[in-house]
Amino acid sequence: MRILIAGAGALGSVFGGFLKLAGYEVTLLGRLWHLEAIKKSGLMIEGIWGRYTISDLLLAVSPADLKGIYDLVFVTVKANDTSSIAGMLTDFIHTSSLVVSLQNGLGNVETLASRLETNNLAAGRVIFGAEITCPGAVRVTVIADDVVIGPPFASIPESRRAQIAKAAGLLASAGIPCRYDDNVQGLIWAKAFYNCALNPLGALFGLNYGQLADNPYARRVMEEIIREAFAVALSHNVTLPWVNSQEYLKTFYQDLLPPTRNHRPSMLQDIERGRSTEIDALNGRIADWARESGLSAPVNETITGLIKIREILTFQSCG
């Protein structure tokens, strides 16, 4: 089996490294500064799942470096790059290939479906954390639940669902906790509620999750973000484990926030490094889909605009 990691950042490097350790042929598509270090000294992975150095990975910094057809592709690029990756993949997959989106935010698998056959696609929810500590080295920092992979659309046939379940088992056997779930979209939306509430406010004010939870004004804003997002999910016929947003908010405050109080949002880290954020795949996507459904999401729309202002100011200062 030939496996491609389309986006060898922190998470992609972890997936690729463990799959290589399990004996698969793995190609990492990523940035030159990271891959050069891997080529020289191997990929180093450390953290809660142990310490490893992985050699003999195939490396690519552009589509021109890719060769042949891949049986399994894990898409781990930022949401902003999904469209370009989708166009690139058309030359490197066949009718039985499986392309799994393991990305943050909403709308990624729909973007992939605009260029690729629906039956080639799977969706995943990733809820472990990793960071690149230096070029060629990655640390796994925390895990809240298994990676979950499942069918992105109700139209996916049973034969493909079996293939997706097999891919989940492949990851689990490689040492990455993973399971199959027919309702992966519900889990992806649940993660989006959490990220939409916490990431942009943390990025705007330089606060971690606990500081946001302790601020009564931040809580009001977060709760409105979640109420709007919940309504959009229901308008998309997403099956959720909560009857309404109030039920979700109880889980949010009692179960989800406490173990992640000290976490600094990835969106804040993007701003600090002068990078584009994934706001368009989070609050921006909620605002867009609300309009399409005839709903109103003014808080998500306003938050999106504020992050866009912050991005522009950051880019100007970096320039």
C-alpha positions, 0 to 999 in steps of 0.5 A: 500500500502506498500512502501519501501525507498531503501536508506534513506539518505537526499532525501530518508528520505524526500520522506519517511517522507512525504509519512508516513505523508500521511498515507502510510506504509513506510519502510526506508532502510538506515544506522544504525546511522541515523535510530537509531536516528529516532527510538529513537526520530522520523524523523524530517523534516524541511525547506521550506516545513514546520517542522514535526516529523514523528513517527512509520516508519518501519526501516531496516538496511539490507535486512534481516530486510525487510519483505514481498512484497512492492508495491512501491519502491523508489530507492534513493541510490547513483549511485554506490550502484544501482547494489547491490540494484537491486539484493536485490529487486528481493526478495521483489517485485511482478509482479505489483510492481513499482520500481522508480529510483530517483537518480542522474546521468545516467544509473541507470535505465539501471542497475536496468533493468539488474536485474529486469523486465523492466515493473516494472521500472520507472525513476524520476528526482529530483531537490530539495535539502535536507541535513541531519543536524544531525542523524534523522533530515533532512532539505529541502533547495531548489527546482528548479522544480517539481519531475518528474516521467515517463517511462524509456523506449519507450517499457513501455506499457500504463497500466504501464504508468498509474501506473507511473502517479498514483505514481506521483500523490501519491507523489503530494498528500503527499506534494512533488511537482511532475508530470508525463512526458512521456519524463522524460529521456530528463529531466534526461539528461538535469540535467546530463548536468548541473551536469557534467559541475559543480560538478567535477570542483567544487570538484577539485577546491573547488568552488561553482557554481557561482565561476565556472561561473565567471572563463573564463577558467572554462567556456571553460571546462564546455562548452566542457563537455556539447557539448560532453554530448549533442552529446551522448544524441542525439546518444541515440535518447533522445528528448531534448528541445534544438536543439543543445548544444549552445541553451542549454548553453544559458539556462544554463547561463541565467536561471539555474546558477543564482539561484544556484550560491552559491551552493556547489557541492555535489561531493565536499561534498563527497570528503570532507567527504572521500566518493566515488563520483558519477563521474562514473554515470556522466562524466564517463558514458558520456565517456563510452557511447561516445565510444560505439557510436563511438564518442569522449568525451576527456574532460569528460574522462579527468575530470573523471580521475582527480576526480578518482585521487582526490578520491584516494588521499582523501582515502589515507589521511583519512586512 
